[in-house]
Amino acid sequence: MILGCDKLDLELCRKAGRKLYWKMQNLLWKDANKVQFIAYLDLRNSNSMIEKFIIDSKNKAYESIYLDRKGELASGLKPDFVFLRIFNFQGKEISKEHLSSISDDDIQRIYEILKKEIKN
């Protein structure tokens, strides 16, 4: 799973990412190590103050968020949304969507996609 966000959506990304990560860890408990969760922020055109805030927050919260300073992963990002993509074990994208939050219905739907992929 890859979760991408614009730099202005840091809090949305953090909340959605945490909820998604911890719920999947609980739901997939015995298979959780088979799923890689990656989150990134598009930091193109950011200034040093924004980047320092993000780095300080990241270090305090023990979060694994990649900082995309060149915008190499920016394709598909939309303001006020997180961009969630799920890939299978062969690297093929099997799901993608923009979410303004992560609901319990979203968690269940994502879990079903992952559970099905793990069984294959």
N, C-alpha and C positions, 0 to 999 in steps of 0.2 A: 504494500500500500504506500502510496506517495500522497502527501497532503501539502499542497502549495498555497502560499498566501502572499499578498502584496504587503509591503512594509507598513502601510497604514492600517492594516488589519491584524496587527500583532496580537491584540487581546482576543479577537475572534479566533485566530489560529490557535492560540494557547488553550483556550477553553475547549474548542472542538477537538483539538489534538489530544488533550489529556483525557477527555471523556471517552473518545474513541479508543485510545490506547489501553486504558485501564479496563474498560468493558470487554474489549477483545481478549485481554489477558485472562480475565475471569471466565469468559465463555469458552475460550479455546484452551483452557488451562493445560491439558496434557499435550496439545499440539501448538501451543503459543510460540515455541521456538522455531516452528516451520514458517512463521509469518514475519516478514521484515517490515517495520514501520519507519518511514522516513518522512520528516517534515522539513520544509524549506521556506525561506523568505526571499522575495525578490528585493534586493537592496540597490538596484540601479538608481543612480542619481540621488542617493541618500547622502546626508552630510555626516560629519564626524560625531555630532551630538546624538543623532538618531542611532548610529551604529554603536556608540558607547553604551547608550541605554539598553539596547538589545543584548549586547554582549554581557553587560552587568546582570541583567535579568536572567539571561540564559545560564550564567555561572551560578547564580544563587538558587535557581530552581532545578538544577541538574537535568536540564532538558537537552535533548539531542536535536537541535535545529540547525540545518545547514544554511549558511548565509550565501546566497547567490548574488555576488557583487556585480557580475557581468550580465545578468538577466538571461542566462542560457536556458533556464527552465521557465521563463515567463510566459511562454505561449499557452493560452487558455485561461490565464488568471483574469478574474473580474473583481472590481472593487466591492467590498462588503460581502464577499463570499470566500469560502475555502474551496479549493479545487481538489477533489479526491479522485485518485485513479488507482485502480487495482489491476495488477498484472498476474498472469499465471506463471508457473514455474519455468516455462519456456520464454518468458519475457514479452508475451503478447498481452496487450491491454484488453481486459475483459469487462471493465466497467469504468465509467467516468461520469462525474456529476459535480455540479456547483451547489454548495449548501450554505445557507445563511446561519444555520445552527445544526446541532446534531441531536435529533430526537430519539426516543426509545425505538420508534418504528424504523428510523434510519439504522440504528445499531443492529436491530434484528435482521433487516434486509442485508446489510453488509456481512453480518455473521453467516447468513445462509450462503452467500456467494463464497466466502472463505471456506466454510465447512465443505461445500461441494468440491471446491478446487483441491482441498487437502486430501479428500477421498480418492480423487482421480490419480 
